[in-house]
Every structure is written in structure tokens, then in C-alpha cells.
Amino acid sequence: PGSVGFPVQIGGQEVETGDMIVADQDGVVVVPFERLDEVIKSLERIGKLEASLDAEVAAGLKVPTWVEDYLESDKTVRRD
């Protein structure tokens, strides 16, 4: 009684056979099987970016420069 190999819905997200589910305290991600190689290739770059930002925060960074630049640009509208 049941089926095997069909997609299932979990939390509104469709998960198929072969998909990878990754979870931590910040959330859950479903990586479709056909994108696994692409995602794995990007992990080293993302890890380096996160390590760099962690070092900047440890050195006292509170707001990234790009955020300050954006807030000072004409793209930001201030309202009282």
C-alpha cells in the first residue's frame, strides 16, 4: 500500500527522488538532483566569502560598505 519514486510535497516544496535536502538552524534547502554539480562547485567560493565576512565582523565591521553606499544613494527614500 503506497508508491515509491514519485515526488512528494514537504512544506510546500516539491522533493523528487535524488534531490538533496540540507538543513541547519537557519533553514532548509532542497537542491534538485540536476543542479547538484553546479551547487557543489559554488560551495568553495561561498565558503571563502563567508570566511572573509566573518573576519571583517571580528575586526569590527558593523555595516558592509555596499549597504552604506546604497543607503546614501538616490535609490533610498527616507520617510518619517
N, C-alpha and C positions, 0 to 999 in steps of 0.2 A: 504494500500500500504506500505509494509515493512515487516520485520521479527523481531521476538523477541527471545532472548535466544541463539543467535549464537555469536561466537567470533567476535571481531572487532579488527582492526589494528589501533593503536594510536602511532604515532611517531615511527613506525617500530616495536612496541611491541604488541604482541597479548594479548588481555584482554578478559577474559571469565566471564560469569555470576558468581558472588560470589567472584571474585578477589577483593583485597583491593588495592586502589591507595592512596599513601601517597606522599604529595608534600610539599616542603618548598623552601626557597630562594636558596638552594644548588642543588635542582633537584627533580626528580620524580622517585618513585619506585613502581613497580607493584608486589604485593605479591600474588602468586597463592593461591586459596582457600585451596587446600590440604596442604599448608605449613603454614597456619595462626597460628596454635597452636605452631609449632616449633619456628616461628619468635617471637610470644608473649612471650614465655618462655625465649628467649635470651635478651629481652629488658632490664630487670633489670640489668643483667650483663654488658651490653653495656653502660647503663646509669652510672653505678658505674665507669667503665673505663674512660668514658668521663669526669666525675666529678673529678676523680683523675688527669687526664692530665690537665684539666683546672686549678686545684690548683697548679700543677707544673709550668705551664706557668705563673700564677700570682706571683709565687715565684721567677721567673727569668729564667726558662728553655727556652732556645732558640732552641737547637737541642737535640732530645732524645738520650740517651746513645746508644741505639741499632743502630741509624743512624751513630753516630760517630764510633762505633765498626766496622760497615760494611765498612765505608769509609777507615778505617785503615787496613782492612783485605786484603788478597790476591785476593779477589773477585772483587776488584775495580781496574780499569785500568785508569791511568791518561794520558791525551793527551794534548799536547799544540796546 
